[in-house]
Amino acid sequence: MRNALTIDLEDYYHVSAFRHEVGEKQWGSLEKRVERNTDLILQLLDEAGCKATFFTLGWVAEQHPLIIRRIAGQGHEIACHSLRHRIVYEMSQDEFREDTRCAKELLENVGGVPVHGYRAPSFSITEKSLWALDILAELGFTYDSSIFPVRHPNYGIPHFSRGPILINTPSGPIVEFPMPTLELAGRRSPLAGGAYLRLLPYWYTRWGIRHLNGNENRPVCVYLHPWEIDPEQPRMNGSLTARLRHRLGLRGLGDKLRRLLRDFEFSPLGALVEQAYDLKHITPWIKA
């Protein structure tokens, strides 16, 4: 079974956990490492013959247009990760609409390809910001991958579907491809991305993906950030929890990515969404 490999294209100082210590006005003065790290990922993908989706921050496209063109030129999918990495539920609907419209237009102009997919910073489409899906459909997005169907203090919709579903909004349909979870003994656990990919042992991630593919016939959306393969990045100021969550497992993720590319077949998320439109199990979501 094909799974999706997705890269949230941002630099280490864009991480939401540090947004109160490092604001947008300071980004320009910090060391830039996103091009270097993205080139390393592109090399790994090329060696494996794998194509991926790059959910790209508009700010990165502004500052580093050549890396966006390299990504698109190598046949990877360019998708949207907002303009300035603002949390969706901290914006008004008009602010979100303008942020997303500007980001989509910028990415399409820089990359020279249409942008169909969106992922919110820090999975911040939650029950109180579900209006964002209607705006995404209005702006011409065909799919979103922002909802984490788990209980978490900062994000998540615990009762949401664990598989891709078609959502009918007032502006038209949009496919939601939620983040991966295991459901064991009635409890949901995150899997195969970000800190969960870095901190959990590889054997567990591999078992979890195989379980979802084989036992549930469910594709998995793996996700990571370029800064997560960079243990030499500058250290950030922030709470102890934020700093630990950010740093732990950085040295091992490059090897985990190589093993994932060896053990599983991946494609861009947009390709899986196109396939999902043809599957009979995709049904409109009815809120509980």
N, C-alpha and C positions, 0 to 999 in steps of 0.2 A: 504493500500500500504506500502511496505517495503521501508524505507529510509536507508541511510548509516550514520554510526557514525564513525568519524575519529578523532584520537588523534595525533597531531604533537608532537612527543616525544623529547623534548628538555628542558633545564633548563632556568631559568629566565635570565641568563647572555648571552644566545645565541641570544637573540632578535636582529634583524637586526638594529633597531633604535638606539641601543647602541654600534654598532660594531666599531665606531670611538673612543669611550671612553674606551671600554673593548675589547682588542684583544685576540686572541687565546692563546698567551703566558701567559695571566693572568688567564685563566679559571681554571687552576689547583689549584690556591691559594684561590679561592672563595668557600663559603659555598655551599655544594651540597645538593639540596632539591628534585631532580627529582625522586629518588626512593621512598621517603615518599609520594610525591604527586601522583605518579603513582599507588602505592599500594592503596591509597584512591579511585582512579578511578576504579581500578580493583575490589575493594570491592563493589562499587556501581553497576558496571556491573554484578557482580555475583549475587547480591541481586535481580536484575531485570531480570536475565536470558538472558542477552544481550551479543552478540559478536560484536567486533569492529575492525577497522583497526588502527594499530599504525604505522604512518609514522615516522620512527626512524632515528635519527641522528647517523651516524657512530661513532662519538666521544663518544656519550652516550653508545653505545654498547661496545666500548673499555673500558670505565671506569666502567661501571655497567653491566657486562654480566649477572649477576643473574636475574636482573629485565627483561631482554630480554627473558631469558629462562622461567621465570614465565609467561610472556605474551603469549608466544607460547604454553607453557604447558597447559594453560587454554583455548586454542582453539581460540585465537584471531589471526588476520592476522598481520604478520610483513611485512611492506613495507618500502621503502627507502625515506629518507628526506635529502639526500646528506651526505657527509663525515664531512665537517667542517662548514656547514651553510653559504657557500659563495653564493653571488647573481649570478645567472646564466649569466645575461647580462654583468657582470663585468669580466667574464672569457673568455678565448679563447675556441675554440671548442676542442682543444686537452686537455686543462686543465679540461674542463667539463667532457670529456670522461674519463679521468683518475680518477677524483674525484668520479664520479658515479660508475665506475667499482670497485674501491677499496671499496666504501661503500657497494655495493651490495654483493661483496665477503665476506666482514666482517660480515654483517648481516646474511648471509646464514650460515657461519661457526659458529657464536655464537648462533643463534637461532635454527639451525638444520632444517630449513624449506626453501623452495624456495621462492624467492622474485620476485613478478610480477609487483608491483605497485610503482609509483614514485610521489613525490610532491616536487616541488622546494621551497627552502626557500623564504618566502615573495612573493610567486606566481610570481617568476621572469622569467617565460617563457612568453615573450611578443613578439610583432611583430618583434623586432630586435634580438630575440633569438629563433625563431621558429625552427632553425636548431637543437635545442636540442631534438626535437621529433624524428628526424631521428636517432640521436645517441642513444636515449633510445631504439628504436626498434632494432638497431644494437646490443645492449647489452642484448637483450632478454626480455625487459619489454613488457608486453602486454597492460598495461594501464597507463595513467598519469592523475593527478588531480591537475594541476598547474595553469590553465588559469582562470582568473577572467574576465568574459565578461562585464566589466564596465570601465568607464573612471576614472582613479586615477593617481595622480602624480608619484607614484612609481611602479605601476604595472597595468595590465589589457589590454584586447583587446576589445574595446567597441562593435565592430560589430560581435564578435564571437558568435557561437551558444550557446544558454542557456541550451541546453540539451546534453546528451552524444552522441558522434558521432565517427565514424570510420574514421581515417585519414590514407591515403595511403602515405607512405614515400618511398624513394629509398631503404631503408633497410627492408621494409615490413610494414604491417598495425599495428596501435596502436590506442586504444580507448582513447579519451579524455573525461573525466568526469568533466566538468567545475564546478566552485564554484557557490553556489545558488544565484539567483537574482529574484526579482519581477520586472515585467514590467507594470507600471501603467502610464496612460496618455502619453505613448511614452517614458517614462524615466525608466531607470534601477536602482534598488536600491539593495545593498548587503543585505544578510539575513543569519541568523542562524549560525554564526561562529565568533570566536575571539572577537574582540572589539565590533562588531555588536551584538553578542549574549549577551555580558556583559552589554552594554549600552542601548540597546533598551528594552522596557518593555516586559515581557514574553508573555502577551496577544497578542502582535503584532507578535512575532516570531511564536507562535502557530497558529495564524490566517494565517500568510504567508505560513507556511508549509502545512496547510490544503487547502489553496487556490491552491498551486502548485500541490498537490496530487489530489485534487478533480476536479478543474476546468481545469487544463492543463494536467492531467494524467502524471505528471512529478515527479520522485523521487528526494529527496533533500539530499545533502551531508552536514551534520552538522559537524563542526570542532571546536576543542578547544585544548588548551595546558595544561599540568599538572600544570604549574605555575599559571594558571588563577583561580585555586581553592585555592590559597595559599596567603591570605592577610597578613601573617606575614613574607613574604620573605624580604630580605634586599632591601633597596632602592638603585636605580641605579642613576649614574650621566648621564646627557643628557639634551637635550633641554626641555623646559617647556612642549611643545606639546607632546614630546615622553614620558615624565614622567607621564603626565596626562592620555594619552592614555593607558599606561601600567597599571596604578594603579586603574583607575576608574572601579567599578563594580566587583572587586575581591571578595568582601564579599558575593555577591549574586549568583555567578555562580554555586556553589555547589548545591544550592536549584533549580536553573533553570535546571541543568542536571538531577536531580531527577525527576522533573516534565516532562521533555522531555521523559525520560525513561518510565514514567507512561502513557503518552498521545500518544506515537507513537511506532510503531514497527521498530526496527533497525536491520541491519545486517552489516557485513564487506563490504567495498566498492568492493572488488574483487568479491564477490558473485553477486552483482548487475551488475557488468561489464559482468560477464559470462551470466547473464540473458539478458543483452542488446544486446549481439551478436546475440541472437535469435529473437530480435524484428525487425519488418519490417521497423520501422521508423528510424533505424540507417542507415545513408547514408554518403558516402564520403563527406568531407568538401571541398568546392571550395572557395578559398580566394576571398573576394570582391575586 
